[in-house]
């Protein structure tokens, strides 16, 4: 089964008009097995409880803590069957599969954003592309290197020549995010 949920950091239903189409488009669908039944988001650290149910580690640990603190029996939040242990086993195969899926989709999304970073693109599309670059740079420091390797910094610099003040401001903000805490990127910019 496939899920319509996004990727773990945002709920697609709550994104603003200024959000970016790139995140919602996947080369591969989100499979239900990737989604934590408690958070409804793609798992980053999937673990399996004694009864074989898989959850995001942080979410199930929070559930266990709430059970303890409220004096309730320790039960599985899905089956409501009593659990004898809070022991959790990492689901490495699922985690690796999710990471591979995420990498493939992020690469495709970044390529789409790259194609929108030219002077002929509509303003809204360019703004969304710049916002997506900001988003992936905030997600991890290594993504800043991916942005640089993809040749996006010169393209973002070119956006500073745009006739749109919004595009120029967003481009400047994006450059700041891309290069902050990264001396190697500052040399390129």
MARBA-3410 file (N, C-alpha, C, O; in Angstrom, 1 decimal):
189
0.8,-1.2,0.0,0.0,0.0,0.0,0.9,1.2,0.0,2.0,1.2,0.5 ~ 0.3,2.3,-0.6,1.1,3.6,-0.6,0.3,4.6,0.2,-0.9,4.5,0.4 ~ 1.1,5.5,0.7,0.6,6.6,1.6,0.7,7.9,0.9,1.6,8.1,0.1 ~ -0.2,8.8,1.2,-0.2,10.2,0.6,0.6,11.1,1.5,0.8,12.3,1.1 ~ 1.1,10.7,2.6,1.9,11.5,3.5,3.2,11.9,2.9,3.7,11.2,2.0
3.8,13.0,3.3,5.0,13.5,2.7,6.2,12.8,3.2,6.3,11.6,2.9 ~ 7.1,13.4,3.9,8.4,12.7,4.2,8.9,12.8,5.6,10.0,12.4,5.9 ~ 8.1,13.2,6.5,8.6,13.1,7.9,8.8,14.5,8.5,8.8,14.6,9.7 ~ 9.0,15.5,7.7,9.3,16.8,8.3,8.1,17.7,8.2,8.1,18.8,8.9 ~ 7.1,17.5,7.4,6.0,18.3,7.2,4.8,17.5,6.8,4.9,16.4,6.2
3.6,18.0,7.2,2.3,17.4,6.7,1.9,18.2,5.5,1.7,19.4,5.6 ~ 1.7,17.5,4.4,1.3,18.2,3.2,0.1,19.1,3.3,0.0,20.1,2.6 ~ -0.8,18.7,4.1,-2.0,19.4,4.3,-1.8,20.8,5.0,-2.7,21.6,4.9 ~ -0.7,20.9,5.7,-0.5,22.2,6.4,0.5,23.1,5.8,0.9,24.1,6.4 ~ 1.0,22.8,4.6,2.0,23.6,3.9,1.3,24.9,3.4,0.2,24.8,2.9
2.0,26.0,3.4,1.5,27.3,3.0,1.5,27.3,1.5,2.1,26.5,0.8 ~ 0.9,28.4,0.9,0.9,28.6,-0.5,2.3,28.8,-1.0,2.6,28.5,-2.2 ~ 3.2,29.3,-0.2,4.6,29.5,-0.6,5.4,28.2,-0.5,6.6,28.3,-0.8 ~ 4.8,27.1,-0.1,5.6,25.9,-0.1,5.9,25.4,-1.5,5.5,26.1,-2.5 ~ 6.7,24.4,-1.6,7.3,24.1,-2.9,6.7,22.8,-3.4,6.6,21.8,-2.7
6.4,22.8,-4.7,5.9,21.6,-5.4,6.9,20.5,-5.4,6.5,19.3,-5.5 ~ 8.1,20.8,-5.3,9.2,19.7,-5.4,9.1,18.6,-4.4,9.3,17.5,-4.7 ~ 8.7,19.0,-3.1,8.6,18.1,-2.1,7.4,17.1,-2.3,7.5,15.9,-1.8 ~ 6.4,17.5,-2.9,5.2,16.7,-3.1,5.3,15.7,-4.3,4.5,14.8,-4.4 ~ 6.3,16.0,-5.1,6.5,15.1,-6.3,7.6,14.1,-6.0,8.7,14.4,-5.7
7.2,12.9,-6.2,8.2,11.8,-6.0,8.4,10.9,-7.2,7.4,10.7,-7.9 ~ 9.6,10.5,-7.5,9.8,9.6,-8.6,9.3,8.2,-8.2,8.9,7.4,-9.0 ~ 9.2,8.0,-6.9,8.7,6.7,-6.3,7.7,7.1,-5.3,7.9,8.1,-4.5 ~ 6.6,6.4,-5.2,5.6,6.7,-4.1,6.1,6.4,-2.7,7.1,5.7,-2.5 ~ 5.4,7.0,-1.7,5.7,6.7,-0.3,4.9,5.4,0.0,3.7,5.4,-0.1
5.6,4.4,0.4,4.9,3.2,0.8,4.5,3.2,2.3,5.2,3.8,3.1 ~ 3.4,2.6,2.6,2.8,2.6,3.9,3.8,2.1,4.9,3.9,2.6,6.1 ~ 4.7,1.1,4.6,5.7,0.6,5.5,6.7,1.6,5.9,7.4,1.4,6.9 ~ 6.8,2.7,5.2,7.8,3.8,5.5,7.2,4.7,6.6,7.9,5.5,7.2 ~ 5.9,4.7,6.7,5.2,5.7,7.6,4.9,5.1,9.0,4.3,4.1,9.1
5.3,5.9,10.0,5.0,5.5,11.4,3.5,5.6,11.6,2.9,6.7,11.3 ~ 2.9,4.6,12.2,1.4,4.7,12.4,1.1,5.7,13.5,-0.1,6.1,13.6 ~ 2.0,6.1,14.3,1.8,7.1,15.4,1.9,8.6,14.9,1.1,9.4,15.2 ~ 3.0,8.8,14.1,3.2,10.2,13.6,2.7,10.5,12.3,2.5,11.6,11.9 ~ 2.4,9.4,11.5,1.9,9.5,10.1,3.0,10.2,9.2,2.6,10.8,8.2
4.2,10.1,9.6,5.3,10.6,8.8,6.3,9.5,8.5,6.4,8.5,9.2 ~ 7.1,9.7,7.5,8.1,8.8,7.1,9.1,8.6,8.2,9.6,9.6,8.8 ~ 9.4,7.4,8.6,10.3,7.1,9.7,11.8,7.4,9.3,12.2,7.1,8.2 ~ 12.5,7.9,10.3,14.0,8.1,10.1,14.7,7.0,10.9,15.8,6.6,10.6 ~ 14.1,6.6,12.0,14.7,5.6,12.9,13.7,4.5,13.3,13.2,4.5,14.4
13.4,3.7,12.3,12.3,2.7,12.5,12.8,1.6,13.5,13.9,1.1,13.4 ~ 11.9,1.2,14.4,12.2,0.1,15.4,11.0,-0.7,15.5,9.8,-0.3,15.2 ~ 11.2,-2.0,15.9,10.1,-3.0,16.0,10.0,-3.4,17.5,10.9,-3.7,18.2 ~ 8.7,-3.4,17.9,8.4,-3.8,19.3,8.3,-5.4,19.3,8.4,-6.0,18.3 ~ 8.1,-5.9,20.5,8.1,-7.3,20.7,7.0,-8.0,19.9,7.1,-9.2,19.6
5.9,-7.3,19.6,4.8,-7.9,18.9,4.9,-7.7,17.3,4.0,-8.0,16.6 ~ 6.1,-7.2,16.9,6.3,-7.1,15.4,5.8,-5.8,14.8,6.0,-5.7,13.6 ~ 5.3,-4.9,15.6,4.8,-3.6,15.0,6.0,-2.7,14.9,6.9,-2.7,15.8 ~ 6.1,-1.9,13.8,7.2,-1.0,13.6,6.7,0.5,13.8,5.6,0.9,13.3 ~ 7.6,1.2,14.5,7.3,2.6,14.8,8.6,3.5,14.6,9.7,2.9,14.6
8.4,4.8,14.6,9.5,5.7,14.7,9.9,5.6,16.2,9.1,5.7,17.1 ~ 11.2,5.4,16.4,11.8,5.2,17.8,11.2,6.3,18.8,10.7,6.0,19.8 ~ 11.4,7.5,18.4,11.0,8.6,19.3,9.5,8.6,19.7,9.1,8.8,20.8 ~ 8.7,8.2,18.7,7.2,8.2,18.9,6.8,7.0,19.8,6.0,7.3,20.7 ~ 7.4,5.9,19.7,7.0,4.7,20.5,7.6,4.9,21.9,7.0,4.5,22.9
8.8,5.5,22.0,9.4,5.7,23.3,8.5,6.7,24.1,8.4,6.6,25.3 ~ 8.0,7.7,23.4,7.1,8.7,24.0,5.8,8.0,24.5,5.3,8.3,25.6 ~ 5.3,7.1,23.7,4.1,6.3,24.0,4.4,5.5,25.3,3.5,5.5,26.2 ~ 5.5,4.8,25.4,5.9,4.0,26.5,5.9,4.9,27.8,5.5,4.5,28.8 ~ 6.6,6.1,27.6,6.7,7.0,28.8,5.3,7.5,29.2,5.1,7.5,30.5
4.4,7.8,28.3,3.1,8.2,28.7,2.4,7.1,29.4,1.6,7.4,30.4 ~ 2.5,5.9,29.0,1.9,4.7,29.7,2.4,4.6,31.1,1.6,4.5,32.1 ~ 3.7,4.7,31.3,4.4,4.6,32.6,3.9,5.7,33.5,3.4,5.5,34.6 ~ 3.9,7.0,33.0,3.6,8.1,33.8,2.1,8.2,34.2,1.8,8.8,35.2 ~ 1.3,7.6,33.4,-0.2,7.7,33.7,-0.6,6.4,34.5,-1.8,6.4,34.9
0.3,5.5,34.7,0.0,4.3,35.4,-0.8,3.3,34.6,-1.3,2.3,35.2 ~ -0.9,3.5,33.3,-1.6,2.5,32.4,-0.7,1.3,32.2,0.5,1.4,32.3 ~ -1.3,0.2,31.8,-0.6,-1.0,31.4,0.2,-0.6,30.1,-0.3,0.2,29.3 ~ 1.3,-1.2,29.9,2.1,-1.0,28.7,1.5,-1.8,27.6,1.5,-3.1,27.6 ~ 0.9,-1.1,26.6,0.2,-1.8,25.5,0.7,-1.3,24.2,1.2,-0.2,24.1
0.6,-2.1,23.2,0.9,-1.6,21.8,-0.2,-0.6,21.4,-1.4,-0.9,21.5 ~ 0.2,0.5,20.9,-0.8,1.5,20.5,-1.6,1.1,19.3,-2.7,1.7,19.1 ~ -1.2,0.1,18.5,-2.0,-0.3,17.4,-2.9,-1.5,17.7,-4.1,-1.4,17.4 ~ -2.4,-2.5,18.4,-3.2,-3.7,18.7,-3.9,-3.6,20.1,-4.8,-4.3,20.3 ~ -3.4,-2.7,20.9,-3.8,-2.5,22.3,-3.6,-3.8,23.1,-4.2,-3.9,24.2
-2.7,-4.6,22.7,-2.4,-5.8,23.4,-1.2,-5.5,24.4,-0.4,-4.7,24.0 ~ -1.2,-6.1,25.5,-0.2,-5.8,26.6,1.1,-6.3,26.1,1.3,-7.3,25.5 ~ 2.1,-5.4,26.3,3.5,-5.7,26.0,4.3,-6.1,27.3,4.0,-5.5,28.4 ~ 5.1,-7.0,27.3,5.9,-7.4,28.4,7.2,-6.6,28.6,7.8,-6.5,29.6 ~ 7.6,-5.9,27.5,8.9,-5.3,27.4,8.8,-4.0,26.6,8.0,-3.9,25.7
9.7,-3.1,27.0,9.8,-1.9,26.1,11.0,-2.0,25.2,11.5,-1.0,24.6 ~ 11.6,-3.2,25.1,12.7,-3.4,24.2,12.3,-3.2,22.8,11.3,-3.7,22.3 ~ 13.2,-2.5,22.1,12.9,-2.1,20.7,14.1,-2.6,19.8,15.3,-2.4,20.2 ~ 13.8,-3.2,18.7,14.9,-3.7,17.8,14.9,-2.8,16.6,13.9,-2.6,15.9 ~ 16.1,-2.2,16.3,16.2,-1.4,15.1,15.9,-2.2,13.8,16.3,-3.3,13.7
15.2,-1.5,13.0,14.9,-2.2,11.7,15.8,-1.6,10.6,15.4,-0.7,9.9 ~ 17.0,-2.2,10.6,18.0,-1.6,9.7,17.7,-1.8,8.2,18.0,-0.8,7.4 ~ 17.1,-2.9,7.8,16.7,-3.0,6.4,15.7,-2.0,6.0,15.8,-1.4,4.9 ~ 14.7,-1.8,6.8,13.7,-0.7,6.5,14.3,0.6,6.5,14.1,1.5,5.6 ~ 15.2,0.9,7.5,15.9,2.2,7.5,16.7,2.5,6.3,16.6,3.5,5.7
17.5,1.5,5.8,18.3,1.6,4.6,17.4,1.8,3.4,17.7,2.6,2.5 ~ 16.3,1.1,3.3,15.4,1.2,2.2,14.8,2.6,2.1,14.7,3.3,1.1 ~ 14.4,3.1,3.3,13.8,4.5,3.4,14.9,5.5,3.0,14.6,6.5,2.3 ~ 16.1,5.3,3.5,17.2,6.3,3.1,17.5,6.3,1.6,17.7,7.3,1.0 ~ 17.5,5.1,1.0,17.7,5.0,-0.4,16.6,5.7,-1.2,16.8,6.4,-2.2
15.3,5.4,-0.8,14.2,6.1,-1.4,14.3,7.6,-1.3,14.0,8.3,-2.2 ~ 14.6,8.1,-0.1,14.7,9.5,0.2,15.8,10.1,-0.7,15.6,11.2,-1.3 ~ 16.9,9.5,-0.8,18.0,10.0,-1.7,17.6,10.1,-3.1,17.9,11.1,-3.8 ~ 16.9,9.1,-3.6,16.5,9.1,-5.0,15.5,10.2,-5.3,15.6,10.9,-6.3 ~ 14.5,10.4,-4.4,13.5,11.4,-4.5,14.1,12.8,-4.3,13.8,13.7,-5.1
15.0,13.0,-3.4,15.6,14.3,-3.2,16.5,14.7,-4.4,16.5,15.8,-4.8 ~ 17.1,13.7,-5.0,17.9,14.0,-6.3,17.0,14.4,-7.4,17.3,15.4,-8.1 ~ 15.9,13.8,-7.5,14.9,14.2,-8.6,14.3,15.5,-8.3,14.1,16.3,-9.2 ~ 14.0,15.8,-7.0,13.4,17.1,-6.6,14.4,18.2,-6.8,14.1,19.3,-7.3 ~ 15.7,17.9,-6.5,16.7,18.9,-6.7,16.9,19.2,-8.2,17.1,20.4,-8.6
16.8,18.2,-9.0,17.0,18.4,-10.5,15.8,19.3,-11.0,16.0,20.2,-11.8 ~ 14.6,19.1,-10.4,13.5,19.9,-10.8,13.7,21.3,-10.4,13.4,22.3,-11.2 ~ 14.2,21.5,-9.2,14.5,22.9,-8.7,15.5,23.5,-9.6,15.4,24.7,-9.9 ~ 16.6,22.8,-9.9,17.6,23.3,-10.8,17.1,23.8,-12.1,17.5,24.9,-12.6 ~ 16.2,23.1,-12.7,15.6,23.5,-14.0,14.7,24.8,-13.8,14.5,25.5,-14.8
14.3,25.1,-12.6,13.5,26.3,-12.4,14.3,27.5,-12.1,13.8,28.6,-12.0 ~ 15.6,27.3,-11.9,16.5,28.4,-11.5,17.2,29.0,-12.8,18.4,28.9,-13.0 ~ 16.3,29.5,-13.7,16.8,30.2,-14.8,15.9,31.4,-15.0,14.8,31.5,-14.6 ~ 16.5,32.4,-15.7,15.8,33.7,-15.8,14.5,33.6,-16.6,13.6,34.5,-16.5 ~ 14.2,32.5,-17.4,13.0,32.3,-18.1,11.9,31.7,-17.3,10.8,31.6,-17.8
12.2,31.2,-16.1,11.1,30.5,-15.3,10.2,31.6,-14.7,10.6,32.7,-14.4 ~ 8.9,31.2,-14.5,8.0,32.1,-13.9,8.4,32.4,-12.4,9.1,31.6,-11.8 ~ 8.1,33.6,-11.9,8.5,34.0,-10.6,8.2,33.0,-9.5,9.0,32.6,-8.7 ~ 6.9,32.5,-9.5,6.5,31.6,-8.5,7.3,30.3,-8.5,7.7,29.8,-7.4 ~ 7.6,29.8,-9.7,8.4,28.6,-9.8,9.8,28.8,-9.3,10.4,28.0,-8.6
10.4,30.0,-9.6,11.7,30.3,-9.1,11.8,30.4,-7.6,12.7,29.9,-7.0 ~ 10.8,31.1,-7.1,10.7,31.3,-5.6,10.6,29.9,-4.9,11.2,29.7,-3.9 ~ 9.8,29.0,-5.5,9.6,27.7,-4.9,10.9,26.9,-5.0,11.3,26.2,-4.1 ~ 11.6,27.0,-6.1,12.9,26.3,-6.3,13.9,26.8,-5.2,14.6,26.0,-4.6 ~ 14.0,28.1,-5.0,14.9,28.7,-4.1,14.5,28.2,-2.6,15.4,27.9,-1.8
13.2,28.2,-2.4,12.8,27.7,-1.0,13.2,26.3,-0.8,13.5,25.9,0.3 ~ 13.1,25.5,-1.9,13.4,24.1,-1.8,14.9,23.9,-1.5,15.3,23.1,-0.7 ~ 15.7,24.7,-2.2,17.2,24.7,-1.9,17.5,25.0,-0.4,18.3,24.4,0.2 ~ 16.8,26.0,0.1,16.9,26.4,1.5,16.5,25.2,2.4,17.2,24.9,3.3 ~ 15.4,24.6,2.1,14.9,23.5,2.9,15.9,22.3,2.9,16.2,21.8,4.0
16.5,21.9,1.8,17.4,20.8,1.8,18.7,21.2,2.5,19.3,20.3,3.2 ~ 19.1,22.4,2.4,20.3,22.8,3.1,20.1,22.9,4.6,21.0,22.6,5.4 ~ 18.9,23.2,5.1,18.6,23.1,6.5,18.5,21.7,7.0,18.8,21.4,8.2 ~ 18.2,20.7,6.2,18.0,19.4,6.6,19.3,18.7,7.0,19.4,18.0,8.0 ~ 20.4,19.0,6.2,21.7,18.5,6.6,22.8,19.3,6.0,22.7,19.8,4.9
23.9,19.3,6.7,25.1,20.0,6.2,25.6,19.4,4.9,26.1,20.1,4.0 ~ 25.5,18.1,4.8,26.0,17.4,3.6,25.2,17.8,2.3,25.7,17.8,1.2 ~ 24.0,18.2,2.5,23.2,18.7,1.4,23.7,20.0,0.8,23.5,20.3,-0.4 ~ 24.4,20.8,1.6,25.0,22.0,1.1,26.1,21.6,0.1,26.3,22.3,-0.9 ~ 26.8,20.5,0.3,27.8,20.1,-0.7,27.1,19.6,-1.9,27.7,19.7,-3.0
26.0,18.9,-1.8,25.2,18.4,-2.9,24.8,19.6,-3.8,24.9,19.6,-5.0 ~ 24.3,20.7,-3.1,23.9,21.9,-3.9,25.1,22.5,-4.6,24.9,22.8,-5.8 ~ 26.2,22.5,-4.0,27.4,23.1,-4.7,27.8,22.2,-5.8,28.1,22.7,-6.9 ~ 27.9,20.9,-5.6,28.3,19.9,-6.6,27.3,20.0,-7.8,27.8,19.7,-9.0 ~ 26.1,20.3,-7.6,25.1,20.3,-8.7,25.2,21.6,-9.5,24.5,21.8,-10.4
26.1,22.5,-9.1,26.3,23.8,-9.8,25.2,24.8,-9.5,25.0,25.6,-10.4 ~ 24.6,24.7,-8.4,23.5,25.6,-8.1,23.9,27.0,-7.6,23.1,27.9,-7.8 ~ 25.0,27.1,-7.0,25.4,28.4,-6.4,25.5,29.4,-7.5,25.0,30.5,-7.4 ~ 26.2,29.2,-8.7,26.2,30.2,-9.7,24.8,30.5,-10.3,24.5,31.7,-10.6 ~ 23.9,29.5,-10.3,22.6,29.7,-10.8,21.8,30.6,-9.8,21.0,31.5,-10.2
22.0,30.4,-8.5,21.4,31.2,-7.5,21.9,32.7,-7.5,21.2,33.6,-7.4 ~ 23.2,32.8,-7.7,23.8,34.1,-7.9,23.2,34.9,-9.1,22.9,36.1,-9.0 ~ 22.9,34.1,-10.2,22.3,34.7,-11.4,20.9,35.3,-11.0,20.4,36.2,-11.6 ~ 20.2,34.7,-10.1,18.9,35.1,-9.7,18.9,36.5,-9.0,17.9,37.2,-8.9 ~ 20.1,36.9,-8.6,20.3,38.3,-8.0,20.1,39.3,-9.1,19.9,40.5,-8.8
20.1,39.0,-10.4,19.9,39.9,-11.5,18.5,39.9,-11.9,18.1,40.6,-12.9 ~ 17.6,39.2,-11.3,16.2,39.1,-11.6,15.5,40.4,-11.5,15.9,41.3,-10.7 ~ 14.5,40.6,-12.4,13.7,41.9,-12.3,12.8,41.9,-11.1,12.2,42.9,-10.7 ~ 12.6,40.7,-10.5,11.7,40.6,-9.3,12.4,40.8,-8.0,13.4,40.1,-7.7 ~ 11.9,41.7,-7.2,12.6,42.0,-5.9,12.4,40.7,-5.1,13.4,40.4,-4.3
11.3,40.1,-5.1,11.1,38.9,-4.3,12.1,37.8,-4.6,12.7,37.2,-3.8 ~ 12.4,37.6,-5.9,13.3,36.6,-6.4,14.7,37.0,-5.9,15.5,36.2,-5.4 ~ 15.1,38.3,-6.0,16.4,38.7,-5.6,16.6,38.5,-4.1,17.6,38.0,-3.6 ~ 15.6,38.9,-3.3,15.7,38.7,-1.8,15.8,37.2,-1.5,16.6,36.9,-0.6 ~ 14.9,36.4,-2.1,15.0,35.0,-1.8,16.3,34.4,-2.2,16.8,33.5,-1.5
16.9,34.8,-3.3,18.2,34.3,-3.8,19.2,34.7,-2.8,20.1,33.8,-2.5 ~ 19.2,35.9,-2.3,20.2,36.3,-1.3,20.1,35.5,0.0,21.1,35.1,0.6 ~ 18.9,35.3,0.4,18.6,34.5,1.6,19.1,33.1,1.4,19.7,32.5,2.3 ~ 18.8,32.5,0.2,19.3,31.2,-0.1,20.8,31.1,-0.1,21.3,30.1,0.5 ~ 21.5,32.0,-0.7,22.9,32.0,-0.7,23.5,32.0,0.7,24.4,31.3,1.1
22.9,32.9,1.6,23.3,32.9,3.0,23.2,31.6,3.7,24.1,31.1,4.4 ~ 22.1,30.9,3.4,21.8,29.6,4.1,22.8,28.6,3.5,23.3,27.7,4.3 ~ 23.0,28.6,2.2,23.9,27.6,1.6,25.3,27.7,2.1,26.0,26.7,2.3 ~ 25.8,29.0,2.3,27.2,29.1,2.7,27.5,29.2,4.2,28.6,29.1,4.6 ~ 26.4,29.5,5.0,26.7,29.6,6.4,27.3,28.3,7.0,26.9,27.2,6.6
28.3,28.5,7.8,29.0,27.4,8.5,29.7,26.5,7.5,29.8,25.3,7.7 ~ 30.1,27.0,6.3,30.7,26.2,5.3,31.7,27.0,4.5,31.3,27.6,3.5 ~ 32.9,27.1,4.9,33.9,27.9,4.3,34.2,27.5,2.8,34.4,28.4,2.0 ~ 34.0,26.2,2.5,34.2,25.8,1.1,33.2,26.4,0.2,33.5,26.8,-0.9 ~ 32.0,26.5,0.6,30.9,27.2,-0.2,31.1,28.7,-0.3,30.8,29.2,-1.3
31.7,29.3,0.7,31.9,30.7,0.7,32.9,31.1,-0.4,32.8,32.1,-1.1 ~ 33.9,30.2,-0.7,34.9,30.5,-1.7,34.2,30.4,-3.1,34.5,31.2,-4.0 ~ 33.3,29.5,-3.3,32.6,29.3,-4.5,31.7,30.5,-4.8,31.6,31.0,-6.0 ~ 31.0,30.9,-3.8,30.0,32.0,-4.0,30.8,33.3,-4.2,30.2,34.4,-4.4
END
